[in-house]
Amino acid sequence: MTTAIHSVPGDPEATYEGSGDFERWPALLRERGLRVTKQRLAVLDAVAENPHQPAEAVHAAVAQKLPEITVQSVYTVLHDLTAHDLLRRFDPPGSAACYETRTHDNHHHAICTVCGRIEDVDCVHGEAPCLEAPPSLGMTVEVADVVFRGVCKDCEAARNAA
């Protein structure tokens, strides 16, 4: 992904070094009723460039471009962006919450139990049948998380080579 220097809309003094996805973030923020800030843009960019990372990793990536940003500020931005459906929070079993920009489809995750790599997995049934709970449940399901756990091909190859 290439980077370029952009001015922050609404703040002519602020600039931000962002990825190719940068151009779409201001419009999406405004659509959700959020102000466009360099902190929000930086967090969106960091998550888009490296999805499935916990808040501390997002902070480390953002701090490379905005050294003054605190971990608490990143947590606040992650919370706001998740609440406004610009990010999706994913809670892997036994690990810190991770974030991604893929929010508007029904997909799941596969986690390598050796290296911890997380990959997106499209819904195996296509049309979100996992969101149809039995009537006896008595609730409307909004999200159903399926987590596949196994060994990725790279770790399997390393195991076989040893």
N, C-alpha and C positions, 0 to 999 in steps of 0.2 A: 504494500500500500504506500502510495506516495504522500509526502507531507508538503504543506504550503502554509504561508503566513496569511491569516485572515484577520480582518477587523471584526470585532464583536458588534453585531447589529444593535443600535441604540446606545452604544458606548464608544464613541469615536476614538477615545484615548486607549482603549483596550485592544490588544491583539492576541491572537492565539495561533499556535502552530498545530494545525489539525490534519487529519487524514482526508482521503477523498470522500468519505461519508459526511464530512463536516457540513457540506452545503445543505443537507437535508435537515439537520438538527434544529436550526432556528425556527423553521416553519412548524415542525412537529411540536416544539416547546410551546409556541404561541397557540397552536390548535388546542393544546391541553390547558391553556390559561396560565402558563408559566412564563416568567420573564426569562429572557435570553441572557445568561451570565457566562463568563469564561469558566467558572467552576463547573457548571452543568455541562457545558460543551466539552470540557476536558474529561469529565467522567464518562459521558456518552461515548466519546472517542476511545477512551481506554478500554471500555467494555466491548465496544465493537471490534477493536483491533485484537483483543485477547479475551474471548468469552469464557465463561465458566470459572472465573477467578473470584476469590474471596475479597472482602473489603480492603484488607491490608495490601493485597497485591494491586488492587485498583488504586489505592493511595500511592503506592510506590511508583506506578506508571504516571499518575497525574502529577506527582511531585517533581518529576523530571522536567515538566513543562511549567508548572506553577509551584515553585519551591516553598512558597509561603503557606500553602494549603495544609490544614491539619487533618489528622485522621478523623476527628469528630466531624469536621466539615464534609468529608467524603461520605461518612455514614449518613449524615443528614441529607446530602444530595442523592445518595442511593435510595434512601427511604422515599424522598419526594418523587423521584423519577419512577420508582416502582409503583407508588400509589397512583400515579398518573398514567400508568400502563406504557411507559417508554422503556422500562426495563422489566425483566422477569427475574424474580428471586427463585433460586432452586436450592433446596436443602438436601444435599447428599447425606445418606446415613453415616453418622459418625464423623462428619466433617463440618467445617464452617459453611455458612450460606454462600452461594456463588450467584453471579449475575450474568445476564445475557440480554442482547437487544432483540432476540427473536421472541416476540410476544404474542403475535396474532395467529398462531396456529396450534394445533394439538400435536405436540411432539414430546418425546420422552428422552431419556438419557442412558448412556452406557458408560460404566465406570470400570477402568482397569484396576483390579485389586492389587496389582504389583506396583505400577508407576503412578496411579491416581488420575491418569488422563481421562477427561470426560468428553464424550462425543454426543452430538445430537442424533436421535433416531426418530425418523418419521413414524407417525402412528401406523402400526402394522396392519390395522384394519381399515385404514383410509378415513372414513367418515366418522371419526370420534365416537365409536361405540362405547369406549371406556368411560364416557361422560354420561351414559345412560344408567343411572343407578336403579336398582330394583324398587318398585313402588313402595314396598314395605319400609324402605329407608326413611321416607318422609322428608326428604330435602332435595333441593335442586343443586346438583353438583356443578361447580364452576371450573374446577381443575382436578384432574386425576393424574397423579405422578406415577409413572412406571419407571423403575430403575433396573436396568440390566447390569449385572455384575459379572465380570469375567476377566480374562487375560487378553490384552490387546495383541495384535499380530507381532509387533516389535518385541514385546516382552516374551512372547511365546518363542520367537526365533532365537532370542538370547538364551532362553532356557534350554532349547534344543542344541544350541551351539556349545553349551557348557559341559 
